[in-house]
Amino acid sequence: MADRDVQFKEVTRLSPDAKGRVTLGKFAKGVSSFRMNVDDEGRILLEPFVEIRAGEQWLFRNKEALARVKRGLEDSESGKTKSLGSFAKYAQDDEE
């Protein structure tokens, strides 16, 4: 992978501490883990991951349901929806 083939959002120089650790600071915000890849030239690529609740995993496994949610979000963003008022009286707080 040549540098000229990659578009970077931000380039930062990080220095390891005495134990070889590098602090990612703002780049790790909201990230639960990273997958690390090292290429033949010793370059390190960190791919951030986030975790979801097990109870929400079904949505990402159900392609049709996920497509409907995405379509609904797109419709909402483009103003293709209308408010039906509050549904608070129907809510049941079963989250812990």
N, C-alpha and C positions, 0 to 999 in steps of 0.2 A: 504494500500500500504506500504509494508515494504521497508526500504531503500535498502536492498540487492536485491530487484527485479527491481530496477531502475538503468539505466546507466546514469551517469551525465557527461556532457561535461565539466562543470566547477562548482566548489563549492566555494561560497564566503559568508562571514558573513557580514551582513548589520545591522547597528544600527539606530533605528528611532531617529528623532530629538525630541525636546521638544513638538512638536505638533503631534507626532506619525507618521510623514512622513518618508518614505524611498526613497532615490534617487537611481535609477537604472543605471544611467550613460550610459556606453557603451552598456549595455544590452537592452536599449530602442532605440538605433539608428535604424532609418528606420521604427519604429513601430508607428502606429497611435493610437492604443488602446490595452487593455489587457482584457481578460476574466479571472475573478478570481474565483477559486474554493477553498473552505475550507473543509477539511475532518473532520471526527469525532474526530481526535486527535488535531485539531487546525492547522494542516499544511496548508500552503497556496501555491497554484499552480497558477502561472500567465501564461496564454497562449497568446502569442503575435499575434496581427492582423495587417494587412496592408490594406489600402483602394486602390481601383483602380478607374479610371475615369469611369463614367457611360457609356460613349461611348465604352469602352473596355469590358464591362461586358458580351456582347454577346458571346465573345470567350469562356469564362468559362462556359457558359450555353449550348454551342454547342459542345457536346462531340466529334463529328467527326472532326470538325475544330480544336479543341484543340489537338486531337490525331495527326492530320497532322502537326501542328506546332511543337509539341514535337518530332515527327519523323524527321522533317526537322532539328531541332536543334541537334538531335543525329547524323544524317547523317553528318552535318557540323562538329561536334566535332570529328567524327571518320575519317574525310577526304574523305567522299564519295560524295563530291560536287565539282563543278568547278565554277570559277568566270565567269560571263557573262559581266563583265565590269560595268560601272556606269549607273545607271538609273536616275541620278539627273535631266536630262532634262525633265523627265516625272512627276517629283514631283510637287505637289501643296501644299504649306504651308498654311493649313487651321486651324492650331492650334493657339490658342490665348494665 
